[in-house]
Structures are given as C-alpha cells and as structure tokens.
Amino acid sequence: MSQHDPKDSDLIRKMGEDADMASHTRNWFNASCKYNYSYNFKWMGRPVIQFPQDIAATQEIIWDTRPDLIIETGIAHGGSLIFSASMLELLGNDGQVLGVDIEIRPHNRTAIEEHPMFKRISMIEGSSIDDGIADQVRKHAEGKERVMVILDSNHTHEHVLRELELYSSLVTKGCYLIVFDTVVEDMPADFFPDRPWGPGDNPKTAAHQFLKSNSRFEIDREIHDKLQITVAPDGYLKCIAD
C-alpha cells in the first residue's frame, strides 16, 4: 500500500486464498445468473452484458496498458465495443476498436454506427475462426505497437482454442488477452441445457490447454483475487514476452 496506490497486494492474495469467501462468491454468482444479472447494465446507452466488476477490471487494463488497437470477438448489442472505444477516447490517443461477430443484427449495427464512439470502431461480420476473417483482422493489426485482444464469442473449447491460436500472436508484450466466460467451468452443468458448452468444454479448458504450449502469456491472478465476482477466472492473460 502506498499514498499513490491504496490497494494492498498481500490482502488481495489472502482474499484469493480464502475458501469461505470463494464459496460465498460462487453461490452468489450462480444465484445471480438465474436472473440474467449481467444483462442489467449499459455503457453509454448500449447493453454491455458484463458484470460490473469485469468492466472495472478491463477499464484498469486499458488505462494502464494504453493499447492502440483492441480486437474483440463477439459484438452482440455493441456495448463492449462502445466501452472500449470510450476508454481509448479518454486516453486521447488514436486507438481503434475492431469487433468480429458471425452475425451483426441490423438493429444492433445501426445503433452502433449511430453512436458517437463509432468513429473509433470497425466491424467485420463472419466467424472469428474463419481463416479469411482472421486475415482481415491481421491487416487491421499491421503497424500497431500495442494490441489487446478480448475473446467473447462462441464459448466451446474448440472454438476458443482456435481463437487463441489465431489471435494470441497479435497481442503485444505488456498488453492483455482476455478470455471471457471461463467461469462456465465452475458452474453447474444444468445452467447450460441449450448450449453446446458447459463444464469440461468451455473457455477455461481452452485457456488452460493453450497456456501449456504458449509461454508468452501468464494468468494475472491478482485480478481474479481482487474481483472475486468475475466471469473470467484464469481468463486475464498478460503477454510477458515478444
């Protein structure tokens, strides 16, 4: 703890090791999901479909790492794109946001394009694991010095692992690769009766497999320890090498 940063890393670590707190947090998280808790929030008028804690953590990362390109897979209503663009606007750099989604519904596209933050946003419609789409994304990243990637589309192990293989190389040293919805691994299987993902087949299993063969990234465990409530346990990956 210091006068410049009041957080206490030792207390954060101890909180992360507190099994009782973890149990209470998991119970609260699962209960909140029954009410679609993450659907209750907007960012600058657009549904962001995220837990506020993860929004806060992503804000800290963007502010600290100052990327000039943020690549996001999964667009939905566009709230996350608007959020990232607004953070880059606050930074005052020339940063851009690129969103990729297999389907951008017309009403969502119109709302995003009419938003004041659209000046920093580009969108590509198509599967994020299609080689042709990946080639387009790489072209956007050419010449960028600081690149961040956020994965939040299809949550199956196979899909996320392929996204990691395609886009992790674009993340620059010191920046982050965020894999959202790793929490699926820790939730009851009956939460996903109509989904192709669930415990054993989800973003966390993909991230763990990816990390076994990629030494450029490490899990930033302090983020999870301090958030407690998060959809991305083990999903905040920091790039530690060129």
TORSE-287101 format. One record per atom (N, C-alpha, C): y, x negated, z. Coordinates in steps of 0.2 Angstrom, whole numbers, padded with zeros to 4 digits, always signed. Atoms other than C-alpha are relative to their C-alpha. Layout:
# TORSE-287101
YXZ...
# end
This chain:
# TORSE-287101
-0006-0004+0000+0000+0000+0000+0006-0004+0000-0006+0004+0000+0017-0006-0004+0006+0005-0001-0006-0004+0001+0035+0000-0005+0001+0003-0007+0000-0002+0007+0033+0001-0024-0006+0005-0002+0006-0004+0002+0016+0010-0024-0003+0002+0007+0003-0002-0006+0011+0020-0009-0007+0002+0001+0007-0002+0000-0007+0023-0014-0003-0006+0004+0004+0005-0004-0020+0014-0003-0007-0001-0003+0006+0001+0003-0034+0007-0013-0006+0000+0004+0006+0000-0005-0045+0005+0002-0002+0007+0002+0001-0007-0002-0043+0023+0007-0003+0003-0006+0002-0003+0005-0046+0028-0010-0008-0001-0001+0007+0002+0001-0063+0018-0011-0004+0004+0005+0004-0003-0005-0068+0025+0006-0001+0008-0002+0000-0007+0002-0064+0043+0000-0006+0001-0006+0005-0001+0005-0075+0040-0015-0007-0001+0002+0006+0001-0003-0089+0035-0004-0002+0005+0005+0001-0005-0005-0088+0050+0007-0004+0005-0003+0005-0005+0002-0103+0060+0004+0001+0007+0001-0002-0006-0002-0097+0075+0013+0005+0003-0004-0006-0002+0005-0081+0076+0003-0003+0001-0007+0003-0001+0007-0091+0074-0013-0004+0006+0000+0004-0006+0000-0102+0088-0008+0005+0006+0000-0005-0006+0000-0087+0100-0004+0003+0000-0007-0003+0000+0006-0079+0095-0020-0004+0003-0006+0005-0002+0005-0094+0098-0031-0001+0008+0001+0001-0007-0001-0096+0115-0023+0006+0004-0002-0006-0004+0002-0078+0120-0025+0001+0000-0008-0001+0001+0007-0078+0113-0043-0005+0006-0004+0005-0005+0003-0094+0124-0048+0002+0007+0001-0002-0007-0002-0087+0139-0039+0006+0002-0005-0006-0001+0004-0070+0137-0049-0002+0001-0007+0002-0001+0007-0079+0136-0066-0003+0007-0001+0002-0007+0001-0086+0153-0063+0006+0005-0002-0006-0004+0001-0068+0160-0065+0004-0004-0006-0003+0004+0005-0064+0148-0080+0007-0003+0002-0005+0003-0003-0052+0139-0069+0005-0004-0005-0004+0005+0004-0047+0126-0082+0004+0004-0006-0003-0004+0005-0041+0140-0094+0007+0003+0003-0005-0004-0003-0027+0145-0082+0007-0004-0002-0006+0004+0000-0014+0131-0087+0002-0001-0007-0004+0002+0006-0002+0127-0101+0004-0006+0000-0005+0006+0000+0008+0112-0106+0005+0002-0006-0005-0002+0004+0024+0116-0114-0001+0006-0005+0001-0006+0003+0018+0133-0119-0007+0001-0004+0006+0000+0003+0001+0129-0126-0006-0001+0005+0006+0001-0005-0016+0131-0117-0003-0007-0001+0003+0007+0000-0022+0114-0112-0007+0000+0002+0007+0000-0002-0039+0119-0105-0002-0006+0003+0002+0006-0004-0040+0105-0092+0002+0001+0007-0002+0000-0007-0040+0103-0074+0007-0004+0002-0006+0004-0001-0023+0098-0067+0000-0007+0002+0001+0006-0002-0030+0083-0059-0001-0005-0006+0001+0004+0006-0036+0076-0076+0007-0001-0004-0006+0000+0003-0019+0080-0083+0004-0006+0003-0004+0004-0003-0011+0070-0070-0002-0008-0001+0003+0007+0001-0023+0055-0072+0002-0003-0007-0002+0002+0007-0020+0055-0091+0007-0002-0001-0008+0002+0000-0001+0055-0088+0001-0007+0003-0001+0006-0003-0003+0040-0077-0002-0006-0005+0003+0004+0005-0014+0031-0090+0005-0001-0006-0004+0001+0005-0002+0034-0104+0007-0003+0002-0007+0003-0003+0014+0029-0094-0001-0007+0001+0001+0007-0001+0006+0013-0089-0002-0004-0006+0003+0004+0006-0003+0008-0105+0005+0000-0006-0005-0001+0005+0011+0014-0117-0003-0001-0007+0003+0001+0006+0000+0017-0132+0005+0002-0006-0003-0002+0006+0007+0019-0150-0004+0004-0004+0004-0006+0004-0007+0030-0156-0005+0002+0005+0005-0003-0004-0018+0042-0146-0004+0004-0005+0005-0004+0004-0033+0049-0155-0004+0004+0004+0004-0005-0004-0041+0065-0149-0004+0004-0004+0004-0004+0004-0056+0073-0155-0001+0007+0005+0000-0007-0003-0056+0092-0151+0007+0002+0001-0007-0003+0000-0040+0102-0153+0001+0006+0003-0001-0007-0003-0043+0120-0148+0007+0003-0001-0007-0004+0000-0026+0128-0144+0005-0005-0001-0005+0005+0002-0017+0111-0146+0004-0002+0007-0004+0002-0006-0011+0109-0128-0001-0007+0002+0000+0007-0001-0018+0092-0126+0004-0004-0005-0004+0004+0005-0010+0086-0142+0007+0000+0002-0007-0001-0002+0006+0093-0136+0002-0004+0006-0001+0004-0006+0004+0085-0119+0001-0008-0002+0000+0007+0002+0000+0068-0127+0007-0002-0003-0006+0001+0004+0015+0069-0139+0006+0000+0005-0006+0000-0004+0027+0074-0125+0000-0006+0005-0001+0006-0003+0022+0059-0115+0002-0006-0004-0003+0006+0005+0025+0047-0130+0007+0001-0001-0007-0001+0001+0042+0056-0132+0004-0003+0006-0003+0002-0006+0046+0052-0114+0000-0008+0000+0000+0007+0001+0041+0034-0117+0005-0003-0004-0005+0002+0005+0053+0033-0131-0002-0004-0005+0002+0005+0005+0043+0023-0142-0002+0004-0007+0001-0004+0006+0037+0028-0160-0007+0003+0000+0007-0002+0000+0020+0033-0154-0002+0007-0003+0003-0006+0003+0009+0046-0163-0006+0002+0003+0006-0003-0002-0005+0058-0159-0004+0002-0006+0004-0002+0006-0019+0061-0171-0006+0004+0003+0006-0004-0003-0031+0076-0167-0005+0002-0006+0006-0001+0005-0048+0079-0176-0004+0006+0003+0004-0005-0002-0057+0095-0175-0004+0003-0006+0004-0003+0005-0071+0103-0185+0003+0006-0003-0004-0006+0002-0061+0119-0186+0007+0001+0004-0007-0001-0003-0042+0121-0183+0001+0007-0002-0001-0007+0001-0040+0140-0182+0008+0001-0002-0006-0001+0002-0025+0146-0192+0006+0001+0005-0006-0002-0005-0015+0154-0177+0001-0006+0004-0001+0006-0004-0018+0138-0167+0004-0006-0004-0004+0004+0004-0012+0127-0182+0007+0002-0001-0007-0002+0000+0004+0137-0184+0003-0001+0006-0004+0001-0006+0008+0137-0166+0001-0008+0001-0001+0007-0001+0006+0118-0165+0005-0003-0005-0005+0002+0005+0016+0115-0181+0007+0002+0001-0007-0003-0001+0030+0126-0175+0003-0003+0007-0002+0003-0007+0031+0116-0158+0004-0006-0001-0005+0005+0000+0045+0104-0155-0004-0007+0000+0004+0006-0001+0032+0090-0151-0004-0002-0007+0004+0001+0006+0024+0092-0168+0002-0006-0004-0003+0006+0003+0035+0078-0175-0004-0006+0001+0004+0006-0001+0023+0066-0167-0007+0001-0001+0007-0002+0000+0007+0075-0171-0003+0000-0008+0003-0001+0006-0005+0074-0186-0007+0003+0002+0006-0004-0001-0021+0084-0188-0005-0001-0006+0005+0001+0006-0037+0081-0198-0006+0006+0002+0006-0005-0001-0050+0096-0200-0006-0003-0003+0007+0003+0002-0068+0090-0201-0003-0002+0006+0004+0002-0005-0082+0084-0190+0002-0007+0002-0002+0007-0003-0077+0069-0179-0005-0005-0002+0005+0005+0001-0094+0061-0183-0002-0001-0007+0000+0000+0007-0092+0063-0202+0003-0007-0002-0003+0007+0001-0090+0045-0209+0006+0001-0004-0006+0000+0004-0077+0051-0221+0006+0002+0004-0005-0001-0005-0067+0058-0207+0002-0006+0004-0001+0006-0004-0069+0043-0197+0004-0006-0004-0004+0004+0004-0062+0033-0211+0007+0001+0000-0007-0002-0001-0047+0043-0211+0004-0002+0006-0002+0002-0006-0045+0040-0193+0002-0007+0001-0001+0008+0000-0046+0021-0195+0006-0001-0004-0007+0001+0004-0032+0022-0208+0006+0001+0004-0006-0001-0005-0021+0030-0195+0001-0006+0005+0000+0005-0005-0025+0016-0183+0002-0007-0003-0002+0006+0003-0021+0002-0195+0007-0002+0002-0006+0003-0002-0007-0009-0189+0003+0002+0007-0002-0003-0007-0006+0000-0172-0002-0006+0005+0001+0006-0005-0005-0013-0157-0004+0003+0006+0003-0003-0006-0010-0001-0143-0003+0007-0002+0003-0006+0002-0023+0013-0147-0004+0002+0006+0003-0003-0006-0030+0025-0134-0005+0006-0004+0004-0005+0003-0045+0037-0138-0002+0005+0005+0002-0005-0004-0049+0054-0130-0005+0004-0003+0006-0003+0003-0066+0062-0134-0001+0007+0004+0001-0007-0003-0067+0081-0130-0002+0005-0005+0002-0005+0005-0076+0090-0144-0007+0002+0002+0007-0002-0002-0095+0094-0145-0002-0005+0005+0002+0003-0006-0102+0089-0128-0007-0002+0000+0007+0003+0000-0120+0084-0134+0000-0007+0001+0001+0007-0001-0127+0067-0130+0001-0003-0007+0000+0002+0007-0130+0064-0149+0007-0001-0003-0006+0000+0003-0113+0069-0154+0005-0005+0003-0005+0004-0003-0103+0060-0141-0002-0008-0001+0002+0007+0001-0113+0044-0143+0002-0002-0007-0003+0002+0006-0109+0044-0161+0007-0001+0000-0007+0001-0001-0091+0047-0157+0002-0007+0003-0002+0006-0003-0091+0032-0146-0002-0006-0005+0002+0006+0005-0100+0021-0159+0006+0000-0006-0005+0000+0005-0086+0026-0172+0006-0002+0002-0007+0000-0002-0071+0026-0162+0002-0005+0006-0001+0004-0006-0073+0014-0147+0004-0007-0003-0003+0006+0002-0068-0001-0158+0007+0000-0002-0007-0001+0002-0051+0006-0162+0004-0001+0007-0003+0000-0006-0047+0006-0143+0002-0008+0001-0003+0007-0001-0036-0010-0139-0001-0002+0007+0001+0003-0007-0038-0021-0124+0006+0003+0005-0005-0003-0005-0029-0013-0109+0001+0007+0000+0000-0007+0001-0030+0004-0116-0006+0004+0002+0005-0004-0002-0042+0018-0112-0004+0004-0005+0004-0005+0003-0056+0028-0119-0003+0005+0005+0002-0005-0005-0058+0044-0110-0005+0005-0003+0005-0004+0003-0074+0054-0112+0000+0006+0005-0001-0006-0004-0071+0072-0105-0007+0003+0000+0006-0005-0001-0084+0084-0098-0006-0004+0002+0005+0004-0003-0095+0070-0091-0003+0004+0006+0002-0004-0006-0096+0082-0076-0006+0005-0002+0006-0005+0002-0109+0093-0086-0007-0003+0003+0006+0003-0002-0122+0080-0080-0002+0002+0008+0001-0001-0007-0119+0085-0062+0000+0008+0002-0001-0007-0001-0118+0104-0064-0007+0003-0001+0006-0004+0001-0132+0117-0063-0001+0002-0007+0002-0001+0007-0142+0119-0079+0002+0007-0002-0001-0007+0002-0139+0138-0079+0008+0002-0001-0007+0000+0002-0120+0135-0081+0001+0000-0008-0001+0001+0007-0123+0132-0100-0006+0004-0004+0005-0004+0003-0135+0146-0106+0001+0000-0007-0001-0001+0007-0127+0147-0123+0003-0006-0003-0002+0006+0003-0123+0129-0126-0005-0005-0001+0006+0005+0002-0133+0115-0134+0000-0006+0005+0000+0006-0005-0128+0103-0119-0002+0003+0007+0001-0002-0007-0132+0103-0101-0003-0007+0004+0002+0006-0003-0139+0091-0088-0006-0004-0004+0004+0004+0004-0148+0076-0097+0002+0000-0007-0003+0001+0007-0139+0079-0113+0007+0002+0000-0008-0002-0001-0120+0078-0111+0004-0007-0001-0005+0006+0001-0105+0066-0112-0002-0006+0005+0001+0006-0005-0110+0056-0096-0006-0004-0002+0006+0004+0002-0128+0052-0103+0002-0004-0006-0002+0004+0006-0120+0046-0119+0005-0006+0002-0005+0005-0002-0106+0036-0110-0005-0005+0003+0004+0005-0003-0119+0028-0099-0005-0004-0005+0004+0004+0005-0130+0023-0114+0004-0004-0004-0005+0004+0003-0115+0017-0123+0002-0007+0004-0002+0006-0004-0110+0005-0109-0005-0005+0001+0005+0005-0001-0127-0003-0108+0000-0005-0006+0000+0005+0005-0124-0011-0125+0007-0002-0002-0007+0001+0001-0105-0012-0125+0004-0003+0006-0003+0003-0006-0096-0025-0114+0007+0000+0000-0008+0000+0001-0078-0021-0120+0003+0005+0005-0003-0005-0004-0077-0007-0108-0003+0000+0007+0002-0001-0007-0079-0003-0089+0002+0006+0003-0002-0007-0003-0078+0013-0079+0005-0002+0005-0005+0000-0005-0062+0014-0069-0002+0005+0005+0003-0005-0005-0070+0021-0054+0006+0002+0005-0005-0002-0004-0054+0021-0044+0003+0007-0002-0002-0007+0002-0048+0036-0055-0004+0005+0003+0005-0005-0002-0063+0046-0051+0001+0001+0008+0000+0000-0008-0062+0041-0032+0006+0004+0002-0006-0003-0003-0044+0047-0030+0001+0007-0003-0001-0007+0002-0045+0063-0041-0005+0004+0004+0005-0004-0003-0061+0069-0033-0002+0006-0005+0001-0005+0005-0059+0085-0044+0002-0002-0007-0001+0002+0007-0061+0080-0062-0006+0002-0004+0005-0002+0005-0071+0085-0077-0003-0007-0003+0002+0006+0003-0073+0066-0081-0003-0005+0004+0003+0005-0004-0083+0057-0068-0004-0005-0004+0003+0005+0004-0088+0040-0075+0003+0000-0007-0002-0001+0007-0078+0045-0091+0007-0003-0001-0006+0004+0001-0062+0035-0088-0002-0007-0002+0003+0007+0002-0067+0019-0098+0006-0004-0002-0005+0005+0001-0055+0004-0098-0002-0005-0005+0002+0005+0005-0055-0008-0113+0002-0007+0004-0002+0006-0003-0056-0025-0105-0001-0007-0004+0001+0005+0005-0059-0036-0120+0003+0001-0007-0002-0001+0007-0053-0039-0138-0005+0002-0004
# end
